[in-house]
Amino acid sequence: MSSCQVISPHPYIAAENASWYALHVRSRHEKRVVAELDCKGIRTFLPLYREIRQWSDRRIKIEVPLFSCYAFVNMNGSIQTRAEVLRTAGVLNFVGGNHRAVSIPDEQIESIQTLLATKIAFAPHPFLAVGQRVRIRGGALDGIEGVLTRFNGNSRLVISVETIQRSLSVTVDGYDVEPITIKKHASMLAN
């Protein structure tokens, strides 16, 4: 990867009205795309996790993207910024229908960032469209919302980024989990 020098103030740095968007990128280009966007002064997020790879003579831990072929940008919706992102080598398109970028709720990105910061074990998980939404109360994961599932007898919380249809799961045995009321979702849908 090349080094860069960000000149301040940069025209692409996210303003107060910025939103998160998912980018579909070429396979195994996630880190390069994020590095180039960072050089352009565009705020990025690339969730990574450690995985053990086995070769014939050794085992090694490497950091790989949690959501293969996706990266996130936080930007305003200006045509200039969108064009600059799309001109980045390795970027295929914004995620959304009809070639239009669909913003991702801040809470979904913040939940992933909180989980990564806690250093609690997690794993990628197949995307779930149905299931009961819950919120964790107390502990390091307080306030994180997701879908409660059971896998091999363990309770797991699945956090999903609906726009890219990718999820991750974390064991929540021992945490106080409460259901999210339907009222909250109905008021969110009305907005």
C-alpha positions in Angstrom: 0.0 0.0 0.0 1.2 3.5 -0.7 1.6 6.2 1.9 -0.5 9.3 1.5 -0.6 12.8 2.8 -4.0 14.2 3.6 -4.1 18.0 3.1 -6.4 19.8 5.6 -9.0 21.0 5.2 -10.1 18.3 2.8 -13.3 18.7 0.8 -14.4 15.1 1.4 -14.2 15.0 5.2 -17.7 14.1 6.5 -19.9 17.0 7.5 -22.4 16.9 10.3 -25.1 15.6 7.9 -23.0 12.6 7.0 -24.4 9.0 6.9 -22.8 5.6 6.7 -23.0 3.8 3.3 -21.8 0.3 2.3 -19.4 -0.1 -0.6 -19.2 -3.3 -2.7 -15.6 -3.8 -3.5 -13.5 -6.3 -5.4 -12.6 -9.5 -3.6 -9.5 -9.1 -1.4 -9.3 -5.4 -2.1 -11.1 -4.2 1.1 -7.9 -3.0 2.9 -6.5 -1.2 -0.2 -9.8 0.6 -0.9 -10.1 1.8 2.8 -6.4 3.0 2.7 -7.0 4.9 -0.5 -10.3 6.5 0.8 -8.5 7.4 4.0 -5.8 9.2 1.9 -8.6 11.1 0.2 -9.9 12.2 3.6 -13.0 10.1 3.5 -14.0 8.5 6.8 -14.1 4.7 6.5 -14.8 1.7 8.6 -13.5 -1.8 7.8 -14.4 -4.3 10.6 -11.7 -7.0 10.8 -11.4 -10.2 12.9 -8.6 -12.6 13.5 -8.6 -16.0 11.8 -6.1 -18.8 12.1 -4.8 -20.0 8.7 -3.2 -23.4 8.3 -0.3 -24.0 5.8 1.6 -27.2 5.5 4.4 -26.0 7.7 2.8 -23.5 10.0 -0.3 -21.8 11.5 -0.7 -18.1 11.6 -3.2 -15.6 12.8 -4.3 -13.0 10.2 -6.8 -10.2 10.2 -9.5 -10.6 7.6 -12.5 -8.4 6.7 -15.6 -9.4 8.7 -17.8 -8.8 5.7 -15.9 -10.0 2.6 -16.2 -7.7 -0.4 -17.7 -4.8 1.7 -16.3 -1.6 3.3 -18.2 1.3 4.9 -17.8 5.1 4.3 -19.2 8.0 6.3 -19.9 10.9 4.0 -22.4 13.5 2.9 -24.5 12.6 -0.1 -22.9 15.1 -2.5 -22.3 14.1 -6.1 -18.7 15.2 -5.8 -18.0 12.9 -2.9 -19.9 10.0 -4.4 -17.9 10.4 -7.6 -14.6 10.5 -5.7 -15.5 7.3 -3.9 -16.5 5.5 -7.1 -13.2 6.5 -8.8 -11.3 4.7 -6.1 -9.5 1.6 -7.4 -11.3 -1.6 -6.3 -14.7 0.0 -5.6 -17.5 -1.6 -7.6 -20.5 0.4 -6.4 -22.5 1.7 -3.5 -24.9 -0.9 -2.0 -28.5 -0.2 -2.7 -31.3 -0.7 -5.3 -31.3 0.9 -8.7 -27.6 1.9 -8.4 -28.5 4.3 -5.5 -26.7 4.3 -2.2 -28.8 3.4 0.8 -27.7 4.8 4.1 -27.1 2.5 7.0 -28.5 3.4 10.4 -25.7 4.7 12.7 -26.8 2.3 15.4 -25.9 -0.7 13.3 -22.3 0.6 12.7 -22.0 1.7 16.3 -23.0 -1.8 17.5 -20.3 -3.4 15.4 -17.7 -0.9 16.6 -18.7 -1.5 20.2 -18.4 -5.2 19.8 -15.0 -5.0 18.2 -13.7 -2.7 21.0 -14.8 -5.2 23.7 -12.5 -7.9 22.4 -15.2 -10.5 23.1 -15.2 -13.6 20.9 -17.5 -13.4 17.9 -17.9 -15.0 14.5 -19.5 -14.1 11.2 -23.0 -15.3 11.0 -25.5 -15.9 8.1 -27.9 -13.0 7.6 -31.3 -13.5 9.3 -34.3 -11.6 8.1 -36.7 -13.0 10.8 -36.5 -13.5 14.6 -37.1 -11.6 17.7 -35.1 -8.4 18.2 -33.5 -8.0 21.6 -31.3 -5.6 23.5 -28.6 -6.5 26.0 -28.8 -4.8 29.4 -25.7 -4.5 31.5 -22.1 -5.5 31.1 -19.7 -4.7 28.3 -22.4 -5.1 25.6 -25.0 -2.9 27.3 -27.5 -1.4 24.7 -26.5 -3.5 21.7 -29.5 -4.7 19.8 -29.9 -7.7 17.5 -31.7 -11.0 16.9 -31.6 -13.7 19.6 -30.8 -17.2 18.3 -29.8 -20.5 19.7 -26.8 -22.5 18.3 -25.5 -25.7 19.9 -27.4 -24.9 23.1 -25.9 -21.4 23.4 -27.8 -18.1 23.2 -26.3 -15.9 20.6 -27.0 -12.3 19.5 -26.9 -11.7 15.8 -26.1 -8.1 14.7 -27.0 -7.4 11.1 -26.2 -4.8 8.6 -29.4 -5.1 6.5 -28.1 -3.1 3.6 -25.4 -5.6 2.7 -27.2 -8.6 4.1 -24.3 -9.6 6.4 -24.3 -10.5 10.1 -22.1 -11.4 12.9 -23.0 -13.3 16.2 -21.7 -13.2 19.7 -22.5 -15.5 22.6 -24.7 -13.8 25.2 -25.1 -16.4 27.8 -24.8 -14.7 31.2 -26.1 -11.3 29.9 -29.5 -9.9 30.7 -31.4 -9.7 27.4 -34.7 -7.9 27.0 -37.1 -7.9 24.1 -37.5 -4.7 22.1 -41.1 -3.5 22.1 -43.0 -3.3 18.9 -43.9 0.3 19.7 -40.3 1.4 19.1 -40.2 -0.2 15.7 -43.6 1.2 14.7 -42.5 4.7 15.5 -39.2 4.2 13.6 -41.1 3.0 10.6 -43.4 6.0 10.7 -40.4 8.4 10.3 
